[in-house]
Amino acid sequence: MKKFSSILASAGLAVGMVCHAPAASATPADQWPSKPIKYVVPFSPGGVSDATARIVAEGLSQRLGQPVVIDNKPGVSGILGTQAVARAEPDGYTIMGGTITTHAVNPFFYKKLGYDPIKDFIPVNLVGTVSNVLVVANDSKYQSVEQIVAALKAKPGGLTFGTAGPGSSQQLSGQLFQSITGTQLQQISYKGGAAAMTDLIGGQIDLVFETVAAAKPMLDGKRVRALGVTSSHVLPSLPDVRPLAEQGIKGFEMQSWQGVFAPAGTPRPIVDRLGKEIAAVVASPAVQQRLRTLGVEPEGKTTDAFVAFQRAEVKKWGKVIQDAGVVPE
């Protein structure tokens, strides 16, 4: 719990840092931007984080009148790219696409991050949230969430769930499910969500908390069956699937997220301008439609609201992860 308390203390400090960020910079804020902006994505091309960043970068380029260039720096749950941004010059010309993994839960899975997700960054804009859906194979004998809970009560650890590894939304969903229901699932880690879904369909594992966008084609193709969504409300993309919170899993809500961060020390006027412009991009109906196609529900929260959101996420998931007995590697 010592590390958890330290991270929360950092979160409190970060609020003050953001509110009182110095105005001085090597590049005066009133001249910004005068050259291209680098937008680091700490994950490989082709995923939700990359696609979201490209949508935001396109709109941001148009609004700022300068190119916003995507720079993919994947590796170790987003750690390598996030480290690079933490060390970048805080002049407004380097920003990054951060997620629940990079900026909320990585400290609880890795001892040596090389960055502090609170102290080393300023939250700029919460672009959107991503919900998961609990799925089983289409021929699974489990027809409801209630049946799964009953099976786990009868035989703790008797069911397996697939994840994309430490800190993934699949793992966090499973951990929260176990925490609230007082049950025990056996986790099977894969290198990615696609591999987990393949084994689910093949009968090697029992269930997966997959992102809605990734699961949708298999749901439409009747290869898997949805039992519940991890959001607190019914999703437009899955109108017939009830939230887990409405199926006896009281208080269940798990949504990963996509946001934009800048290095700590970035002048507040630049942060405010970035946040405002990204919010305008996200407010566009065309952009919202593109984001929803990825399974991203648009938000557009700027710095102050995003700071509070990130702090709450660190607190919530830190407790869930540590209560699960996870020991940082």
N, C-alpha and C positions, 0 to 999 in steps of 0.2 A: 504493500500500500504506500510505501515511501515514495516510489517513483510516481505513482498516480497523483499523490498530493503535490509533488514537485511540478508536474505538468499543469495541474490546475492553478498553482500559484503563478506559473508562467502565463497562463491564460488571463489571469487578472491583471498582470503587468502589461500584457499586450494591449488591453483595452486603453490603458493610459497612454501607451506609446503611440497608438494610432491617433488618439484624440489630440496629442500634443506633438505630432511629428514635426521636425524642424523644416523650415521653408527653404533653407540654403541648399544649393546643389551645384555641381559642376556645370550643369546645363540649366539655365534659369527656366522656371516653370512657365513663364509667359512666352517663351520661345519654343516650347514643346508642343508637338513633335516637329523636328526639323530634319529627321532622317528615318529610315526604316526601323520598325520595332520587331524584335525577336520574340516569338511566342513559343516557349518550350513546352513540349508534350512529353512527359516522362514515361510514355508507353509506346508500343510499336504502332506503325500505321495500320489503319483498317478497323480499329476498335472504336467503341463508343466515345472514349476520351479524345481520340484523334479526330473523329468525324465532327464532334461537337466543337472542338477548337477551330477546325477549318470553316465551319459555318460562322462562328463568332468573328474570326479573323477577316473573313471576306467583308462582312458588314462594317467592321471596325476600320478597315482600310478605306472604305468609301467615305466614312464619316470624318476620319482624321486627315485624309488627303495624303497619307503616307502608306507604303506597303507594310503589312503586318505578316511576317514570314514565319511559317511553322518550322520548328526544329525538333524533330523526334529524337529523344535521348532515353531509350528504354533500358530497363535493367533492375533486377532485384526489387520487385513490388513498387516500382517508381522511384526508388531511392536515388539512383545515379543522376537522373535528370533534376530531381528536386535539390540535391546537393549543389549542382551547378548553378541553379538560380539563387540559392541562399548565398552563394559567394559572388554573385554578379554585382556590378556597379549599380547602386540604387538611383538611377537617373531617369527611369521611366522607359528605357529602351529595351529592357528585358522583363517579360512577364511569363507566367506559366499557367497551364491548366492543372489545377490541383483537385484532388478527390478525397473522399472519406478515407481512402487507404493512405494517401501521402500525407494528409493534413489532420488526421484524427486518430487513427489506430496503429500506424506503424510503430510508434514508440512502445507499444505494449507487446509487440512481436519481435522487435530487434533492439539489442542493447546498444549497438554503435551505429546510429543513423548517419552521423556526420552533419546533422542539421536539427534544429528545434522547430517543429511545425508552428509554434506560437511566436517565439521570440524572433525568429529569422524571417518572418513574412508579414505582410499586410494584406488582409483579405480585401479584394477589390470588388468582386461581384459574384454572387451565387447564381450561376446561369440557370441551373435546373436540377431537379431530383429524378432519381431512377428507381423504380419499384421492381421487386422480384415477384415471382409467382411460384408457389409450391406445386410441383408436378410429379406425377408418377407415370410409369409406363401405361400405355392404353389398356393393356391386358392385366394390370395389377389387380390384386384382390381387394386393395384398399380403395373404398369409394368415398371416404370422407376424412376430414381432419380428426373427427371424434374417434374413428376406428384406429387411426395411427396412434393417437394418444393412449387409447385403451391397450393396444398391442405393446407399447413401450412401458406402460404401467405393469403389465403382466410379465414382461421380460425386458428389463433394463438393458440397453445396448443391443437389443435384438434386431434393430433396423439400421441400415447404412444410408448415409447421405453423401453425395459427391460435392466437392468444392473446387474452386480454382486456386486453392492454396491459402496461406496465412493472410489475414486481412481482407480477403475477398468478400464481396457482398453475400456470396453463397454461404461462406463460413459464419459471418456475422448473423445472418438470418437463422442459421441452425443453432448457434449459441444462444440467441435470444429465445428461440422456441424452447430449448431445453431449460433455460433459466425460469421462464414463466410457468411452464407446465410441470416442472420438477421431474423431468424425464431424462433419459440418457440415450443419445444417438451415437453411432459409430461413424466417425468421419473418414472418408476416403478422399485424399487430395490428388488432384490432377494438375497438369501444366496449364490447363485452360478449361473454360466451361464447356466447350464443344466436346472434349473428350469425356467429360462426365455425362453429358447427355447421350452420347453414343452408348456408354455402358448402361445407362438407365434403360434405354430402349432395348438393349440386349439382355436385360435381366440380371446384370452383374451387381447392381446396387438398387436400393429401394426407392429413393426419392432425391430430388434436387430442388433447391431454391434458386431458380434461374432468373436472369433478367427477363422482363416481359418481351423486349424486342427479340432476344435470342430464342425464346421459347415459342413465340407466336407462330412461326412457320410450321413447327412440329405440332402445335396444337391444331392449327388449321388442317394439317395433313393427317390428323387422328393418330399420330404416333405416340403422343403423350396426352395425359389428361390433367387438367388444372383442378386443384382442390381449394386454393385460396390465394389471395394476393397479400403482400406484406405492407401495403399502404393502409392508412386508416380509413380510406374511402374507396368506393367502387371506381375503377378506372374506365375511361371511355373506350379504351382498346379492348377491354375484357368485361363488358357490361354484365355478363351473366355469372361472374366469379366474385364471390363475397370475400371481404377482408377477413383475415385470420382473427382479427380483434372481435369480429361479430360471430365467431364460431367457437366461443368458449376460451379463446386465448386472450383474455382481457389485457388491454394495454399494449398489445403487440403492434409495433410500427417499426419497420426497417426500410429506409430509403437511402441508397447511396446517392452521391451528388457530384456535380461537375461545377467547378468554380474557377475564377481567375485570381491569382495572387501576384503580388510584386515583392521584391526584396525589401526587408525592413530598412527604413531610412529613406525610402522613396518619398519625395516631397508631397505633402497632403494635397496641394492644388492639382498635382498630376494624378494622384490616386482618385481624387474626386472627379476629375474630368474623365478618366478612364471608366470609372464606375458608371457615370452618367451616360457615356456613349455606348457602353455595352448594354446597359438597361434599355436604351433606345433600340439597339439592334434586336434584343430579345423580345421587345414589345411588338415588333413587326409581325403581322399575321402570317406572312410567307415564311419567316424564320421559325415561328412557333410550329407551323405545320411540319417543317423539316426536322425540327427537334423531336416532335412527337413521333415521327416515323422511326427515330432512333430509340424510342422508349424514354425520352427525356421530357419531363413535364416542366415547362418554362417557369422560371422564378424571377430573375433579374434583381435580386436584393443587392443593394449597394453596401458600402463599407460597414457602417455602424450596425445594421441589421445582420450582416454576414459575420461580423466579429462575435456577436451574441450567439448566433447559430453555431459557429464552429466551437465555441467554448462549451455549449450544451452537448454537442456531439462527443467531444473529448471526455466529458464527465460521464455521459451515458454509456459509451462503449468501453471506456476504461474499466468501469465497474463490471460490466457483463463479461469482458475478457478475463479480468483477474478473478472474478468469482468462479469462472470455468477452470481455473487452475493453470492457465496458459503461462508458461515461463519463457520470457524473451530469449531469443537465440543469440 
